[in-house]
């Protein structure tokens, strides 16, 4: 016969089992987790630790190799440097080795460099050129071909010769130069101002890139600006920022003294930039810019008038007839925006040696003038392209006038 204590203990076990029916499930789950960690996780952890140890050893080996290579290169560099070192070590010349001149002027107007603020404004542009010396080397080369015709046109118009430097700071004497505002060509005319002064700008032609025509337009524009403002600093400010901007600034600030006006930063610097460039171009040897006689010169060219009766004349056909490459033809005639001439009378510039072959192929073309173009080496050859026939065109020249304007 069971005792009362045994009955009470059994009842308690039944009550506990009834109260926690899921206790066995938890125990099984915990055992499964422990088994997973022991059988799966632990081996993986050991493998990762082993891999990390291997990578650390590899990293140490690579560092050692790199240090060894650096030491070898350093020794080689020191040896090479010692072998190539000149007897007298050159010394880089600091900016103060090229002090700004005691006096400067532009277009016949003196710049008051005795005024500390004016002196600083001039010096800012002066140092900018000295720091970027490669600019001037390129510009001086291009000037050999571009300056002579521009100087002649300025002289015939009675304008200061200094204005050629305006073209230089505008475009770096590069007909392909284009600004974010849409200005283009040698003198950086925007479309509206260019059309006002007779420069055609179409999908196929951009006369802002024609040195002769763009310079004539710039002469007319600068003449008008100087006639209005009676001051070259103000005229050039208007050329840079627009005449309306300068008129409004003068009216708002109550003065027409350029040096007292508060203008946009670029416009204020424009006058000083042109004046500083003039000094460096006129005395390059004083400032370390003198170019050697390295064979670069302007190519002697002729200007021709050629008329087409077909909708277009492929420039590849023209280049082949002239015996020069398409690239050279485009360099001599940068105003053509496409690979062809439109119908009508067209302007064409060619090296003198290429004129006779062109006239033989296009007998109705005629020579109308001569001008230097495109500086290149004396011994450089104008490579002839592969023979090309314009597709769909058999005859491109007509002796009958079309009435179209000469581009």
C-alpha positions, 0 to 999 in steps of 0.5 A: 500500500502506497504512502500518502507522500508517494501519492503526493509526489506522483501527483506533483510530477503529473501537475508539472508535466501538464503545466509545461508540455513543451519542456521536452521540445526545448531540451531537444532544440538546445541539444540540436544547437549545441550539436550544430555548433560543435559539428559545423561552426567550430570547424569553420571557425578553425578554418577561418583562423587558419586562413587569417594566419596564412594571409598575415604571413603572406602580407608580411612577405609582400611587405618585405618584397616591396621594401627590397624593391624600393631599396633597389630602385632608390639605389638605381635612381641615385646612381642615374642621377649622379651620372646625369647631373650637370657640372652646374646644377640649374636653379629654378627662377622664382617669380620675383626674378621677373619683376613687373616693369616700372611702366606699362601701357596699352593702345597708347594709354599709360597704366598708373602702376604707381597706384598700389591697387592698380599695381596689384591688379597688373601683377596678378595677371603678370604672374598668371602668365609667368606660372603658365609659361607653356601658354605663351610658347604656344601663342608665340608660335601661332603668332608667327603666322597670324600676326602679320595679316592682323597687323596689316589690317589694324594699320590700314584701319588706323587702330592701335597695333596692340589690339592683336593681343586682344585676339590672343587672350580671347582665343589663344590664336586658335580658330577652334576656340569656343566658349561656354557662352557660345562665342567662337573663333579668333576674336570670340564673337557670339552669334548675335554680335558676329551677325551684326558685324557681317559674319555668317554663322550657319550649320555648314559655315562659321566665318568667326573662324576666318582670320580675315573676316573675323578681324575685319569684324573685330576692327569695326566693333572695337572702333564703335566701342572706342567711339562710344566710350572714348577710352581703350580700357572701357572699350575693351571692358565692353568687348569683354562684358558687352557694351550694355553692361559697361553703360549700366555700370557707369550709370549706376556708379557715377564714374567713367574712370575705369580704375574706379569702376567695380566690374566683374572680376574677369572684365576688370582683369581683361585690360591688365591681361592684355597689357601684361601679355604685350610686355612679354611678347615685345621683350620675350628674351628678358623673361625667358620666353625667346623661341629658338630658330627651330624651323617654324614659319608661316606657310605661304598661301593663296586665297581662291574663289571656287564656285559649285553648282551642285548642292555640295562639294566634298572637301575630300575631293578638293583635298585630293585635287590639291594634293594635301590631306583632308586634315591640312585642308581643314586647318587652312580653312577652319570656317567649314563646319562640315565635310563639304562646301555648300552650293555657290561661291566659296572661299578656299585657302591653299598653300601656293604649291597646291594651287596649280593642281587645284586649278587643273582639277577645277579650271573655273576656280580663281586666285583672288589674294595671298596671305600667310597661314598655319605655322609649321616646320620648313621641312614638314611635308604636306602628305597627299591623301588617298585618291577620293571621289565624292559620291554622287558628284561628277562635276562640281564647278560651274562657270555660271554665277549663282548669285550666292554670296561668297563665303 
